[in-house]
Every structure is written in C-alpha cells, then in structure tokens.
Amino acid sequence: MIKTTIIKTPIGEMVAGATDDGICLLEFTDRRMLPNEYKDLQRRLKTTLEDAENKHTKSLRKQLKEYFEGKRKEFTIPLITPGSEFQQSVWKELQNIKYGETRSYLEQSIVLKKPESIRAIANANGMNRIAIVIPCHRVIGADGRLVGYGGGLHRKKWLLDHEKKYSGQAVELSLF
C-alpha cells in the first residue's frame, strides 16, 4: 500500500507517498502529470493508494520543514524509485549535485558518461517522482537559463534562490 498525504510548503501543496520501505512520491498537487504518476507507481509497485501517513511521510514532513527553514541541506530518508536502469542512474546522479549548486544537462550527460544522451537525460529528470529530495531542480540549461521543471519554472527559481541564500552563494538566476 502507498500511503499518501498532503504537505504544505512555501511554494505550494505537495503530495507525498510512501510504502513501508520508503518515499516513492513527492510532487506538487497541481502538476498535470500527477494522475499518470499515481497509475504508474501503482502498476510498478503492484499496489494501491490510500490517504494516510506512515513513518516515512512523517519523517519527510519534518525534513522538508527543516529544508524550507534553511536548516537542512541533505535528506536522510529511504527512497523507492521504480524505473529503468537508465532512469535510476540519472536519479542517483542528481543526488550528487550539492545543495546550492547547479549543473547543466550537458554536464549531467558528461558525468553519466553519455554525452550523446542529453535529451534522454532531460526526459529522465522529468520522470523523477520525488521532487526536491531528488534535486532535479538543480539542473539548468547550458546557457544558465532555467528550463524544464515539472513543478513550474517559478518554483525552480524559488528553490535555487533558496538554496543559494542558505549555502552562502549569492547568485541571482533568471527565468529568461
């Protein structure tokens, strides 16, 4: 069973989902792809959804509060990330981008030793179901512009500005 609960954040409501083994979902409730993500998770994990909390969603709620207060830079919560081997490699590498830093899609493809796969990597970033914790918001265009964030570019900018503020790196990012 995937337990789902709503978490209010400074940038909008999010839905968190967790099995007994860990967090498998953290998305903004207004994301258009959310119904598809529910279906895909249920199919991949061979289970159903239920509105409820468990120890993982409670821990995530606490860790997100600390993150938004600028007190937490890393999440320490078990994650369940069903997907292809390629997607999982992309999501794992996203977690190596340090708080307050960014990396371009090109840089991400080089780190993954797949420089010819920029579009596939960008697509895998977009398929990430655990926003903020798996920090796909830290990946930007090669020219430094903010591109491609399922939660909306205004939220991506907010998250990056927030991390810059609390990391001591005062860099202003542009949506244009």
C-alpha positions in Angstrom: 0.0 0.0 0.0 1.2 3.5 -0.9 0.2 5.9 1.9 -0.3 9.5 0.5 -0.6 12.7 2.4 -0.6 16.4 1.6 2.3 18.6 2.8 2.0 22.4 2.7 5.2 24.2 1.6 6.1 27.9 1.0 5.8 27.1 -2.8 2.6 25.2 -2.8 1.0 22.0 -1.6 2.8 18.7 -2.3 1.6 15.2 -2.1 3.9 12.7 -0.5 3.6 8.9 -1.0 5.4 6.2 0.8 5.4 2.4 1.2 6.6 0.6 4.3 10.1 0.7 2.7 10.4 4.4 1.9 9.3 7.5 0.0 8.2 6.9 -3.6 6.4 10.2 -4.4 6.8 13.9 -3.7 5.1 16.1 -6.2 3.2 19.4 -6.4 -0.5 18.8 -6.2 -1.1 21.0 -9.3 1.3 19.0 -11.5 -0.6 17.9 -14.7 1.2 14.5 -14.7 0.2 13.6 -11.2 -2.7 11.2 -12.1 -0.3 9.4 -14.5 2.3 9.1 -11.8 -0.2 7.6 -9.4 -1.1 5.0 -12.1 2.5 4.3 -12.9 3.5 3.8 -9.3 0.6 1.5 -8.6 1.5 -0.6 -11.6 5.2 -0.7 -10.9 4.8 -1.4 -7.2 1.8 -3.7 -7.7 -0.3 -1.9 -5.0 -2.9 0.8 -4.4 -3.0 4.3 -2.9 -4.6 5.2 0.4 -4.8 8.6 2.1 -2.8 8.1 5.3 0.6 8.7 6.8 3.3 6.4 7.8 6.7 6.8 9.5 8.3 7.8 6.2 5.8 10.5 5.3 6.1 11.9 8.9 9.9 11.9 8.6 9.7 13.6 5.2 7.3 16.3 6.5 9.9 17.1 9.3 12.8 17.1 6.9 11.0 19.3 4.3 10.2 21.8 7.1 13.9 21.9 8.0 14.8 22.3 4.3 12.4 25.2 3.8 13.8 26.8 7.1 17.3 26.6 5.6 18.4 24.2 8.3 18.6 21.0 6.1 20.8 20.6 3.1 20.6 16.8 2.7 17.7 14.4 3.1 18.2 11.2 5.0 15.1 9.2 4.1 14.8 5.9 2.3 13.7 6.3 -1.3 11.8 3.9 -3.6 12.5 4.8 -7.2 11.0 2.3 -9.6 12.1 2.9 -13.2 14.5 1.7 -15.9 18.2 1.2 -15.1 19.0 4.3 -17.1 16.4 6.4 -15.2 17.7 5.2 -11.9 21.3 6.1 -12.8 20.1 9.6 -13.7 18.2 10.0 -10.5 21.1 8.7 -8.4 23.5 11.2 -10.1 21.0 14.0 -9.4 21.5 13.4 -5.7 25.3 14.1 -6.2 24.6 17.7 -7.1 25.3 19.6 -3.9 22.9 21.9 -2.2 23.3 25.4 -3.6 24.9 24.3 -6.8 23.6 23.7 -10.3 24.7 21.6 -13.3 23.7 21.8 -16.9 22.1 19.0 -18.8 25.3 18.7 -20.8 27.4 18.5 -17.7 25.0 15.9 -16.3 25.3 13.8 -19.5 29.2 14.0 -19.3 29.2 12.9 -15.7 27.0 10.0 -16.6 29.4 9.2 -19.5 26.6 9.6 -22.0 27.3 12.9 -23.8 25.1 11.9 -26.7 22.1 11.3 -24.4 21.3 14.9 -23.3 17.6 14.6 -24.3 17.2 11.2 -22.7 18.7 12.5 -19.5 16.4 15.5 -19.6 13.5 13.2 -20.1 14.6 11.0 -17.1 14.9 14.2 -15.0 11.3 15.0 -15.9 10.2 11.5 -14.9 11.6 12.0 -11.4 8.7 11.4 -8.9 10.5 12.7 -5.8 10.9 16.5 -6.2 13.3 18.4 -4.0 14.7 15.3 -2.4 16.0 14.0 -5.7 17.0 17.6 -6.8 16.2 17.7 -10.5 15.6 21.4 -9.9 19.4 21.8 -9.8 19.8 21.0 -13.5 19.7 24.1 -15.8 20.3 24.9 -19.4 23.9 25.1 -20.8 23.5 28.9 -21.1 22.5 29.2 -17.4 18.8 29.7 -18.0 16.1 27.8 -16.1 14.5 25.2 -18.2 12.4 22.1 -17.8 10.9 21.7 -14.3 7.6 19.8 -13.8 6.7 22.0 -10.8 7.0 25.2 -12.9 9.9 27.4 -13.6 8.8 29.9 -10.8 9.2 27.1 -8.3 12.6 26.0 -9.7 13.8 29.6 -9.4 12.5 29.8 -5.9 14.2 26.6 -4.9 17.5 27.6 -6.4 17.4 31.1 -4.9 16.5 29.5 -1.5 19.5 27.1 -1.7 21.9 29.9 -2.8 20.7 32.0 0.1 21.4 29.3 2.7 24.5 28.0 1.1 26.2 31.4 1.2 26.3 31.6 -2.6 24.5 34.8 -3.7 23.7 34.2 -7.3 20.6 35.5 -9.0 19.0 33.2 -11.5 16.9 34.4 -14.5 13.8 32.8 -15.9 14.5 34.4 -19.2 
